[in-house]
């Protein structure tokens, strides 16, 4: 019975994987196909790089790449600082109502970011930060998910290390950055991949906040590029542009996938 259940679960995973993989393969093949064969059901060995050249020259994707990298890296850098300090406080510092405050932080995970679009927009308008990279980044400088993930990881670190460090004269700040930060490396990699993938693909908030090419990320630029065709969607160019956008994320995940899984395993999240 257990073997049969395992087989059912295995094939179910294969089916779910195929649901995601088939559209990706179609996009990948279409990106390299000549325009006249874009929707052809037959397979051919006629492949070209002209679609990528057309996309790169048809829209300022280089500027979009720079904008996206600045936004993603800026958010992650500040998040590492804020979530590390908050997670250490919840894991090792005793203060009044600690569990209640931690539950309030966890409640933020259940609140979709889109719900806060209009309040955040009003705040940025008052601060004159609309259509700026900083305006895109500010609402995400803290992460409830990151705090939870690192707190769980910090809880697995033996408290005897703290005591030994205090004997050596370490302050809490030095203990945090000399002991907890290096030991929690898998969790940081896992959180970094989640943060980068989310903000690399974030669309609604940058769409609302930005109006200029100098601050527009890849997702918004891709949407504008796809709508620029007067005769309908050109699937070869759109597929090529989509591949340009998603390729860095896929390469990053393939490169760090082992650390990504280890980060969740070591933190106790299943």
TAZI-V926446 format. One record per residue. RES is the residue in one letter. PSI is psi as a letter, one per 20 degrees, with the letter a starting at -180 (none if undefined). D_CENTER is the distance of its C-alpha to the mean C-alpha in Angstrom with 1 decimal. Layout:
BEGIN
<<RES;PSI;D_CENTER> <RES;PSI;D_CENTER>>
END
This chain:
BEGIN
<<X;g;39.3> <X;h;36.4> <X;g;36.3> <X;g;36.4> <X;h;33.5> <X;g;31.5> <X;g;32.4> <X;g;31.4> <X;h;28.0> <X;g;27.5> <X;h;28.5> <X;g;26.4> <X;h;23.3> <X;g;24.6> <X;g;25.2> <X;h;21.7> <X;h;20.3> <X;h;22.7> <X;h;21.7> <X;h;18.2> <X;h;19.8> <X;g;22.7> <X;h;20.9> <X;g;18.8> <X;g;22.1> <X;g;23.8> <X;g;21.3> <X;g;21.6> <X;g;25.4> <X;h;25.7> <X;h;23.9> <X;j;26.7> <X;q;29.6> <X;q;32.2> <X;h;32.1> <X;i;35.3> <X;j;33.9> <X;g;30.6> <X;j;31.6> <X;p;34.1> <X;i;34.1> <X;q;35.9> <X;q;34.3> <X;r;35.5> <X;j;34.9> <X;o;34.7> <X;q;31.5> <X;q;30.8> <X;j;28.4> <X;h;29.8> <X;g;27.0> <X;h;24.5> <X;g;27.2> <X;g;27.8> <X;g;24.2> <X;h;23.8> <X;i;27.1> <X;i;26.7> <X;q;23.8> <X;m;22.5> <X;h;19.5> <X;g;20.0> <X;h;19.7> <X;h;16.6> <X;g;15.0> <X;g;16.3> <X;g;15.2> <X;g;11.5> <X;g;11.7> <X;g;13.6> <X;g;11.4> <X;g;8.1> <X;h;10.6> <X;g;12.6> <X;g;10.3> <X;g;9.4> <X;g;13.1> <X;h;14.4> <X;g;12.2> <X;g;13.6> <X;g;17.0> <X;g;16.9> <X;h;15.5> <X;g;17.8> <X;g;20.8> <X;g;20.3> <X;h;19.7> <X;h;22.8> <X;g;24.8> <X;h;24.1> <X;h;24.8> <X;i;27.8> <X;p;29.2> <X;p;31.8> <X;r;32.1> <X;p;33.4> <X;k;31.5> <X;g;28.6> <X;h;27.9> <X;g;28.2> <X;h;25.7> <X;h;23.2> <X;h;23.7> <X;h;23.1> <X;g;19.7> <X;h;18.9> <X;h;20.1> <X;h;17.3> <X;h;14.9> <X;i;17.3> <X;o;17.3> <X;q;15.1> <X;h;13.6> <X;h;15.8> <X;h;18.8> <X;j;18.6> <X;g;18.4> <X;g;22.1> <X;g;22.7> <X;h;20.0> <X;g;21.5> <X;h;25.0> <X;g;24.1> <X;h;22.6> <X;g;25.7> <X;h;28.0> <X;j;26.3> <X;l;26.6> <X;j;22.9> <X;q;22.3> <X;l;21.3> <X;q;19.9> <X;h;16.7> <X;h;17.4> <X;h;17.8> <X;h;14.3> <X;h;13.0> <X;g;15.6> <X;i;14.6> <X;j;11.4> <X;i;13.3> <X;q;13.8> <X;o;11.9> <X;h;14.2> <X;g;12.1> <X;h;11.8> <X;g;15.5> <X;g;16.4> <X;g;14.8> <X;h;16.5> <X;g;19.6> <X;h;20.1> <X;g;19.8> <X;h;22.2> <X;h;24.6> <X;i;25.2> <X;p;26.4> <X;p;30.2> <X;i;31.5> <X;h;34.4> <X;h;32.3> <X;g;32.2> <X;g;35.9> <X;h;36.6> <X;h;34.6> <X;h;36.4> <X;h;39.7> <X;j;38.7> <X;j;38.2> <X;p;34.4> <X;r;33.0> <X;h;30.1> <X;g;27.9> <X;h;29.0> <X;g;28.6> <X;g;25.0> <X;i;24.1> <X;h;26.7> <X;g;26.3> <X;g;23.3> <X;g;20.7> <X;h;21.9> <X;h;22.5> <X;k;19.1> <X;g;17.4> <X;h;16.1> <X;h;14.4> <X;h;12.9> <X;g;11.6> <X;g;10.2> <X;h;8.6> <X;g;7.4> <X;g;5.8> <X;g;4.2> <X;g;3.6> <X;g;3.2> <X;h;2.2> <X;g;2.7> <X;h;4.8> <X;h;5.7> <X;i;6.9> <X;p;8.2> <X;g;11.9> <X;g;14.4> <X;g;14.2> <X;h;14.3> <X;g;17.0> <X;h;19.0> <X;h;18.9> <X;q;19.4> <X;i;22.6> <X;q;23.0> <X;h;21.8> <X;i;21.4> <X;i;18.5> <X;p;17.0> <X;r;13.6> <X;g;13.4> <X;g;12.7> <X;g;15.7> <X;h;17.7> <X;g;17.4> <X;g;18.6> <X;h;21.4> <X;g;22.3> <X;h;22.6> <X;i;24.9> <X;i;27.0> <X;p;29.2> <X;h;32.4> <X;k;33.5> <X;r;30.5> <X;p;27.4> <X;o;27.9> <X;h;26.0> <X;g;26.2> <X;g;24.8> <X;g;22.1> <X;g;21.1> <X;g;21.3> <X;h;19.1> <X;h;16.4> <X;h;16.7> <X;h;16.3> <X;g;13.0> <X;i;11.5> <X;g;13.5> <X;h;11.6> <X;g;8.5> <X;g;11.4> <X;h;13.3> <X;g;10.8> <X;g;10.5> <X;h;14.2> <X;h;15.0> <X;j;13.4> <X;h;13.8> <X;g;16.8> <X;h;15.3> <X;g;12.4> <X;g;15.2> <X;h;17.5> <X;g;15.2> <X;h;15.5> <X;g;19.1> <X;h;20.2> <X;i;18.8> <X;j;20.8> <X;p;18.2> <X;none;19.4>>
END
